[in-house]
């Protein structure tokens, strides 16, 4: 069985929604701000297309077919050199099988900031204060950005809108919770409880 990465699954999922070519896939990933939830780069899209095609999980949509005409009508500037792809029945089964794997619900990847916090006992207190300030500013920017994203999603249409709305609400809540927790970290740092240096 073909081992599928997160990037492969994202590409396969978009092609299950509707046929697209590589350039259009990249535009759709930008529109959906995939870098915030899956981190798929432009080169990964083309690598995934080749891999999925070789595995029979996607296939070329003939330009004269109904699906090809629909794809062309959605993107009339496609150009003759662009190949439009769609998921196959085998690809849809593979996607469904991968999404049923337990590790999707049972992972706990370490956030880099927690790794930094664990190692920060070896940093100068002024560096720790500066990094905590950077993290606070980052969280505040992300909350503002996600609120703008949520407003844009609420104006959008499509089958992914309810899921996107839930994902962005979760991101906002996580950032807000971390911001509150960061206040506790700062308080403990200032009181001298955080690091006991001899």
VMD Tcl script that draws the C-alpha trace (Angstrom):
set ca {
  {0.00 0.00 0.00}
  {1.23 3.48 -0.90}
  {2.35 5.47 2.16}
  {0.68 8.86 2.03}
  {2.05 11.96 3.74}
  {-0.08 14.81 5.06}
  {0.73 16.77 1.89}
  {-0.45 13.84 -0.27}
  {-3.70 13.63 1.69}
  {-4.36 17.37 1.39}
  {-3.84 17.25 -2.40}
  {-5.94 14.09 -2.73}
  {-8.71 15.65 -0.66}
  {-8.85 18.76 -2.84}
  {-8.97 16.62 -5.97}
  {-11.80 14.63 -4.41}
  {-13.74 17.89 -4.05}
  {-13.25 18.77 -7.72}
  {-10.76 18.38 -10.60}
  {-7.88 20.89 -10.62}
  {-4.45 21.44 -12.11}
  {-1.32 22.07 -10.05}
  {-1.40 25.86 -10.28}
  {-5.03 25.91 -9.23}
  {-4.27 23.55 -6.32}
  {-1.61 25.96 -5.08}
  {-4.00 28.91 -5.34}
  {-6.65 27.00 -3.41}
  {-4.15 26.07 -0.70}
  {-3.20 29.73 -0.34}
  {-6.85 30.74 -0.20}
  {-7.50 28.18 2.53}
  {-4.34 29.26 4.41}
  {-3.07 25.68 4.48}
  {0.24 26.80 5.99}
  {-1.65 27.27 9.28}
  {-2.97 23.73 9.48}
  {-0.97 21.44 7.19}
  {2.15 23.19 5.91}
  {2.07 22.04 2.27}
  {4.58 23.83 0.04}
  {4.29 24.49 -3.70}
  {6.95 21.86 -4.59}
  {5.15 19.31 -2.37}
  {1.97 19.78 -4.42}
  {3.74 18.75 -7.63}
  {5.60 15.92 -5.90}
  {2.26 14.66 -4.50}
  {0.60 14.88 -7.92}
  {3.32 12.66 -9.43}
  {3.18 10.22 -6.51}
  {-0.62 9.99 -6.44}
  {-0.76 9.52 -10.23}
  {1.88 6.78 -10.12}
  {-0.16 5.03 -7.41}
  {-3.39 5.25 -9.42}
  {-5.04 7.47 -6.80}
  {-5.60 10.34 -9.25}
  {-5.92 10.44 -13.01}
  {-5.82 12.98 -15.81}
  {-9.17 14.49 -16.70}
  {-9.53 14.50 -20.51}
  {-10.24 18.06 -21.75}
  {-13.26 16.94 -23.80}
  {-14.92 15.03 -20.93}
  {-17.73 16.50 -18.84}
  {-15.40 16.90 -15.82}
  {-12.76 18.46 -18.06}
  {-15.25 20.98 -19.44}
  {-16.46 21.81 -15.91}
  {-12.86 22.32 -14.73}
  {-12.16 24.55 -17.74}
  {-15.29 26.61 -17.08}
  {-14.19 27.16 -13.47}
  {-10.76 28.27 -14.67}
  {-10.98 29.57 -18.25}
  {-7.35 30.83 -18.26}
  {-6.05 27.33 -17.66}
  {-4.02 27.17 -20.87}
  {-3.28 24.13 -22.99}
  {-0.15 23.07 -21.08}
  {-1.93 22.48 -17.76}
  {-2.99 18.97 -16.83}
  {-6.20 18.69 -14.83}
  {-6.35 15.92 -12.25}
  {-9.19 14.23 -10.34}
  {-9.21 11.56 -7.66}
  {-10.05 8.03 -8.73}
  {-12.33 5.63 -6.85}
  {-9.14 3.98 -5.56}
  {-7.90 7.39 -4.39}
  {-11.15 8.10 -2.56}
  {-10.95 4.73 -0.80}
  {-7.32 5.40 0.16}
  {-8.25 8.83 1.54}
  {-11.14 7.34 3.58}
  {-8.86 4.57 4.89}
  {-6.12 7.03 5.92}
  {-8.61 9.33 7.67}
  {-9.80 6.36 9.77}
  {-6.32 5.78 11.26}
  {-6.26 6.26 15.07}
  {-3.10 8.41 15.11}
  {-5.09 11.39 13.80}
  {-6.89 11.54 17.15}
  {-4.13 10.23 19.40}
  {-1.09 12.41 18.67}
  {0.53 14.93 20.91}
  {3.30 16.63 18.97}
  {5.44 18.91 21.14}
  {4.94 22.60 20.31}
  {8.36 24.25 19.78}
  {7.58 26.92 22.41}
  {7.19 24.26 25.11}
  {10.51 22.75 24.07}
  {12.06 26.22 24.39}
  {10.45 26.71 27.82}
  {11.88 23.40 29.06}
  {15.34 24.46 27.88}
  {15.03 28.08 29.04}
  {16.45 27.29 32.47}
  {19.84 27.59 30.73}
  {19.10 31.05 29.30}
  {19.82 34.40 30.87}
  {16.69 35.83 32.60}
  {16.76 38.87 30.29}
  {16.61 36.51 27.28}
  {13.70 34.64 28.87}
  {11.81 37.92 29.41}
  {12.48 38.99 25.82}
  {11.31 35.64 24.43}
  {8.16 35.69 26.56}
  {7.44 39.18 25.19}
  {7.97 37.92 21.64}
  {5.64 35.01 22.26}
  {2.96 37.34 23.69}
  {3.22 39.66 20.67}
  {3.09 36.66 18.32}
  {-0.05 35.30 20.01}
  {-1.76 38.69 19.86}
  {-0.96 38.99 16.12}
  {-2.22 35.45 15.47}
  {-5.47 36.08 17.33}
  {-6.08 39.22 15.25}
  {-5.21 37.36 12.02}
  {-7.48 34.41 12.85}
  {-10.37 36.77 13.66}
  {-9.94 38.31 10.20}
  {-9.80 34.82 8.69}
  {-13.01 33.88 10.51}
  {-14.74 36.99 9.13}
  {-13.63 36.01 5.59}
  {-14.83 32.42 6.10}
  {-18.21 33.69 7.24}
  {-18.54 35.52 3.89}
  {-17.46 32.43 1.91}
  {-19.52 29.54 0.56}
  {-18.84 25.86 0.05}
  {-18.83 22.53 1.79}
  {-15.61 23.29 3.72}
  {-16.97 26.49 5.35}
  {-18.42 24.85 8.51}
  {-15.22 22.85 9.12}
  {-13.01 25.87 8.41}
  {-15.07 27.94 10.83}
  {-14.62 25.32 13.57}
  {-10.86 25.06 12.92}
  {-10.35 28.81 13.14}
  {-12.46 29.09 16.30}
  {-10.30 26.40 17.90}
  {-7.11 28.21 16.87}
  {-8.40 31.44 18.42}
  {-9.33 29.67 21.67}
  {-5.94 27.93 21.84}
  {-4.08 31.20 21.29}
  {-6.23 32.97 23.88}
  {-5.69 30.16 26.41}
  {-1.93 30.28 25.82}
  {-1.96 34.05 26.20}
  {-3.61 33.67 29.62}
  {-1.15 30.94 30.59}
  {1.75 33.14 29.43}
  {0.64 35.70 32.02}
  {1.12 33.00 34.68}
  {4.58 32.16 33.32}
  {5.58 35.84 33.39}
  {4.25 36.23 36.94}
  {6.26 33.23 38.14}
  {9.36 34.51 36.37}
  {9.05 37.92 38.04}
  {8.43 36.40 41.48}
  {11.53 34.20 41.16}
  {9.51 30.98 41.38}
  {10.13 29.89 37.81}
  {13.87 29.35 37.97}
  {15.79 28.81 41.17}
  {19.36 29.82 40.42}
  {22.01 29.31 43.04}
}
mol new
graphics top color blue
foreach p $ca { graphics top sphere $p radius 0.5 }
foreach p [lrange $ca 0 end-1] q [lrange $ca 1 end] { graphics top cylinder $p $q radius 0.2 }
display resetview
